[in-house]
Amino acid sequence: MQTTIVAPATAAGQSAVALVRLSGPESLSILRKLTQADKVFPPRQQVFCRLKDGETVLDEALVTYFPAPRSFTGEDVVEFALHGSPYIRGRLLELLCQAGAVAAARGEFSYRAFLNGKMDLLEAQGLCDLISAGNKAAHDLALSSLDGRLSEKFTHMKTALSELLAQIEVRLDDVDEEMTPLADEYVASLLQTQINALTKLADTFSVGKFIKEGLKTAIVGAPNCGKSSLLNALVGFDRAIVADQSGTTRDTVEEALDIAGHKIILTDTAGIREHALDPAEQEGMKRSLRAMEKADLVIFVTDLTRELTAQEKNLWQDIEKENKPVILVLNKTDQAPQGHCSLDGKALKTVYVSCKNGDGLETLKKEILAFVSAPQLAQEDGVMISNLRQYEAVLHAQTELESAMVQLKYQTGLELYAEHIRAALAALKDLIGEVTPDDVLGIIFSKFCMGK
């Protein structure tokens, strides 16, 4: 018999209202023990109750009963809307456990909803992302998973491949060869359609990852070129120390910026020059290079008032070798004319900026936004993948179908390319959660917040 679980559904600390949630077969009977009254609890309607702690009243609360299966988890659910005293909430949890409930694990309510068919695995992961969304773009992306649009795409692929596999297996069992053989052109067309769909989804991963986690952007350049001033100007306050003395920044300085609903993680780095003054600056330069390696986008800042140094040119070549997307920022237009920069190679854009008076900052923000939005990679309906596990499963399915195409091309037999289609189907079913191992599910749902 399934246990009845309990957990707070709102954050810890003092608040006006706190929510505590019960789910399981004993939810209603446990509720009656606490109210000590023969009340009627109409489904999905709030009822005013006095919750008893022995002979005394613990709190006056609004209680809602959701009978199975029309509840979030698919089980009987009771939600207590209490006054937000930490004592009241803590004592209620104690009383509910004494009455027969057990403390829920992280994500256990959502896990039960998944097991009871209230949502598939993609929708569950979308719910987790929705709760943690810190900007509009991440919110919209999470909703596309939660409302089933991503699941619909994979379900459509799964259905198409299942029907094709069924046609193949029927012919494999047709030992008398009474059935008409499948036309190679027909099979190839179906496989290519699904390969194209998977490729488009795989191409959205980089954008989806930026939206979910934020675009990691490293601001690099020589000492005193204006990197820290640029960071401060973009975020709108003095986050990094700025001084005339070179080598002021000894460590990386990180700050998040919201541009049109997109999270941009800016990292100001120590200036790169040939001879460091001391071990602290040497370490700062090493951290600068590591930040640049990890960055999704590099902003390379130069000073228009002086000639480029050999070290700057070397750093630019390193960025080119790493094939890093880079925006070239020519700083200090308030002191020098907008001249030509002698750096070779292809930057995404070149932007002239004055950190002192703000010229060019909006243009720079637009260029960063243009990179993170990447409309050529996004699906027309806005559906993207942002989860590494999803991305790997999509690539696996895509690879298997491409292998099936090769087997079909060289006429190696139905059995061989059918096996690749089965493997692709297994990857898609794992994505949706039909065949995902329990230990993997445990890892996924353990990332949820308590009470969800």
N, C-alpha and C positions, 0 to 999 in steps of 0.2 A: 504494500500500500504506500502511495506517495506521501511524503511528509508535508506538513504545512510550514511554510517558511515566512519569516518576517524580517523587515529591514526598514530603516528610515529612507524616505525617498527625497528628502531635501537635505541641504548641506548642514554640517554641524555648526553650532554657535547659536546665539540668541537671535530670534526673529519674531515677527508678528504672528506668523503661522508656520507650523511644521507638519509634514505629511509622513505617516507611517503606513506601510503596506503589508497586508497578509495575503498569501496565496496558497491554496491547497484544500483538500477535502474537509478539514476541520475548521475552516475559516469562520463559518457562521456560528458554530457551537462555541468557539473560543470567544467570539464577540459577545454572545449571550452571557458567558461567564463574567465578563467584565462589566456589562451593563446591569447585571442582576435584576433584570426586568423582562417581562414578557412582551417585548416590543415587536411590532411588525416592521420588517425592513423591505419595502418595495424595491424591486430591481432598479438599479441605476438612479435612485433618488436619494438625496441627502436627508438624513434623519438626525435631529438634535438628540444627543444622549449625554447622560452623566456617567463618566467612567469611574468605577469604584476601585479603591485600593483598600480591601477589607471592608470596614464599616464607614470609611471616610470617602469623600469625593476627591478623586485625583484631578479631574478637569471636566469642563463642559466642552464637548466636541461635536463636529458634524461628521457623521459616518455614512459611507456609501457602500452598498453591497452590490457586487457584480456576479451573478450566478453563471456557472459554466454552461455552455462554452463561449458565451458572449462577454468575454473579458480579455484583458491584454494577454494573459498567459494561457487562456483557454480553460483555466480552472476556476473554482470559486475564489473570488478576490474580495477583500474588505480594505477600504482605505479610511484612515482616521485623519481628519483635519483638526489639529490641536493648536492650542496656544504655544508659541515657539520658545518656551522655557526649556533649557537644556535638562533641568531636573525632570520636568513632566515627560519629555520625550524618553529620557533614559529609564525612568521608572515604568513607563508604559511598556517599553521593550522587555523589561524584566518580568512584568506581569503576564505579558503575552507568552513568553517562554515558559513561565511556570504553569500556564494553562494548557500547554501542549505544543506550542510552536517551537521551531528551531531557527537560529540565526541563518540568514541567507548568505551564500557566497557571492562574490562579485559577479555581476551579470547573470545570476541564477534565474531571475524573473524572465529576462529575455531568452535565456536558454530553454526554459520551459515553454515559452511562446513558440520557439523554433521547433521543439520536439512535438508540440501539439498542433503543428501546421498553421499557426497564426502568421508566420512569416518565414521566408526562406533565409539562407545564410547571407546572401547579398543584402537583403533588406535589413537583417539584424546588424550587419557591419555598417550599413548606412545610418541606422539609428545611433550607433556608437559615435560615428563621425559627426552626426547632427548635434549631439550633446556637447562635443568638444569643439565645434566650429567657432572660430574666433573672428570671422569676417564674413561678408556677404557671399563672396565667391565660394568659400568652403561650405557655407550653409546651403547654397543652391546645389552644389555638387552632392552633398549628403542627401538632400531631398530626392535627387534623381535616382539614388539607390533605394531610399526608403519607400518611395511611392511605386517601386516595381519596374521602372523603365529599363534599368540595367538588367534586371532579371528577365524581363520580357525578351530582350535581345538574345540572351543566352538560351532561353527556353525555345525560341524560334529556331536557333541553330541546332539545338539538341533534337528537336522534332524532325527537322529536315534530314539530319544525318541518321536518325533512328529509322525513318521511313526508307531511306536508301539502303541501309544495312539490312532491313527486313527483306527488301527485294533481292539483295545479293544472297542472303541465307536461304531463301526459298529455292533459289536456283542451285545452291550448293547441295541441297537435299534432293534435288530432282535428278536422281541417278539415271532415269530413262531419258533425260533431256527432252521432255515434252514441252517445256516452257520456251518461249522466245527469248534468246539471249539479250542481255542489256546492251544497248548501243554504247560504245565507248564515248562517243560525243555527248551523250546524255549524262553519263556518270561524270565525265570531265567538267561539264558545265555546272552540275550541282556542287562538285567539290570546289571549283574555282570561285563560285559565289560565296561559299562559306569561308574560304581562305581570304578573300577580299574583305569580308566583314570583320574577320578576326584581325587582319592587318590594320584596318582603320582603328579598331579599338586599341590595339597595342600601341599605335602611334599617339594615342591620347594620353598615355601614361605619364610622359614627362610633364605635360601641362597639368594633368590631374594631381600629380605629386607636388608641383609648385603651389597649386591652389590649397591643397590640404595641409602641407607642412610649411609653406612659405618659400619664396624664392631666395636662396642664399646668394647674396651679392657681396663680393669683396671689393673694397675701394683700395687700389694699390697705386704706387708711384714712388717718386724720390722724396726725400725729406723736404719739408717746407713748400711742397707744390700746392697744398691746400686740401689735402684729404680730410683732415679733421674738420676744417671749416665747411667742407662740402657735406659731411655727415650732419653737422649741426644745422646747416641751412636746410637740409632736406627734412629733418625731423622737427625743426621749429624751436629747438632750445639747445643750450650749451651742454651737450652730452659728452663731448670729448674736449680735452684741454687743448687750447690753441695758444702758441707763443711764437715769437720771432726766432727763438733759438731752435736750431735743427735738432731732430732726434727727440722731440718732446714725447711722442707716442712710443712707449716701450713694449706695450702689450696690445693685443687686439681688443677693440671696443665694439660691442654689439648692441644694436638697437633695432626694434621693429617699426616699420612704417606701413601705414595703410594708404594704398593708392587705388582709388575707385573700387574699394571692396576687396582688394588683393593684398595679402600679407607679404611684405618685402622685408627680409632680414638683412640689414646693412651691417657690414663688418669693416670698421676702420682699422687699418693695419699700420705697423711701423714702416717708416720710409726705408726703401732699399737703396743702399749706396755701397761703394766698393770697400771702404775702410770704416768699420764700426769703431766707436770711441771706447767701448768697454764691453765686458761679457753680457751685461743686461741688454745692451742694444743688439748684440749678436743673437741672443736668444729671441728678441723681438722680431728680428728679420727672419729667423727660422719659422716663427709662428705665422708671419705674414705669408710666407711661401706655402705653408700648410693650408692656411685659410684660402688662398688662391686656388690650390689644388681641389679643395672640397666645394668650391663655389659653383653655382649653376650659371652665374653671370659675373663678369669682371668689369668694373669701372676703372679705367686707366686714366689717371689724372696727370696732366702736365702743366707747367707754368709758362705762360706766353711771354713773360718778361725776360726769359733767359733761354739760351740754347740747350738742346737736349744733351744729357750726359751719356757717356758710353754705357754706364750701368742701366740707364733707362732703356736704351736701345736693346741691350741684352735681355732685360726683363720682358720687353715687348716680343722679342723673338721666342722667349720661353712660352709666353702665352700662345703664340702662333703654333708652336710645336705641340702644345697640349690640345690644340684645336678648341680652345675655350671661346664661347661667345663673349665679345667684348664691346663696350661702348667707350669711345675715346672722348674724354672731357678736356677741353683746352680752357684752363682757368685763368682768372685775373684779366678779363676783358676791360675792366675799369682802369687798368694801368697800361695796357698795351693794345694795339690794333689787332683785329681778327686776321692774323697772318696764316701762312701755310705751315702745316706740321710735316716734318720730313720723315715721319714713321711710315715704313712700307707695310703692306699687308692690308687685309680687309677687316675693318671694324664694322659692326652692325650699323653704327651711326657715329658721326662726329658732332659733338655739341659744344658750342662756345658758352662759357659760364662766367659769371662774376658772383662768387660767394658773398662778397661784400654788399652788393646792392641787389642781389637776387636775380639778375638777368640770366636767362637760359634755364632756370631751375624747372619751370613748368614744362619746357621742351624736353628736358632730361627725364622728368617723371613720365611723360607721354611715351618716350622711347622704351623705358623700363616696362611700362604697361603693355606696349605693343609686343614686347618679347614674351611676357608671361601669359598674355592672352592667346598668342599663336593661333589665330582663327583658322589657318590652313590645316591645323592638326585636330581641331575640335570637331566633334560630330555636329551635324546640322541641328539635331535635337538637344544638344548640350550634354548628352550622356558620355561620361568618361570613366576611366578606371584610375584609381589613385592608390591602390593597395598593391604592394609588391607580390603578395601571394596570388592575387588576381592576375597580375601581369605575367607571372611565371606560368600560370595555368593556361592563359591565352596563348602564350608562345609555344607551350607544349602541344596544345591542340592544333595550332597552325603548322608546326613542324610535322606532326603526324599526318595531317591531310596533304601536305606537300610530298611526303614520302609515299602516300597512297597514289598521288598523281604520277610519280616516277614509276611505281609498279604497274600502273595502268598503261603508261606510255610504252613500256618494254614488254607488255603482255605476259607478265610472270604468273598470272592466274588470279581468280577471284579470291581464293583463300588468303593470299598475301596482302592484297590491298584492303580486304575486309578487316584484317587484323589491325591495320593502322587506323581505320575508321573507328573500330572499337576503342582503341587507345584515346583517340580524340574525344569520343563520347564520354569516356571515363573522366577525362580532365574537366569537361563541362559539367558533368554531374557532381564532381567534387566541388566546383565553384559554387553551385547552387546549394550544395549541402546534402545531396541524396546519398552519397557514398563516403562522406568525410569521416575519417577515423575519430573515435571518441577523444583520444589524447589531443588531436589537433583542435577539436571543438573546445576542449577545456582551455587551451592556450588562447584561442580567439575570444571566448567569453570572459576570460579572466581580465581582459583589458577594459571591460565595462566598469562604470562607476557602481558603487554600492547602491542597492535599492532599485536597479534597473535591469 
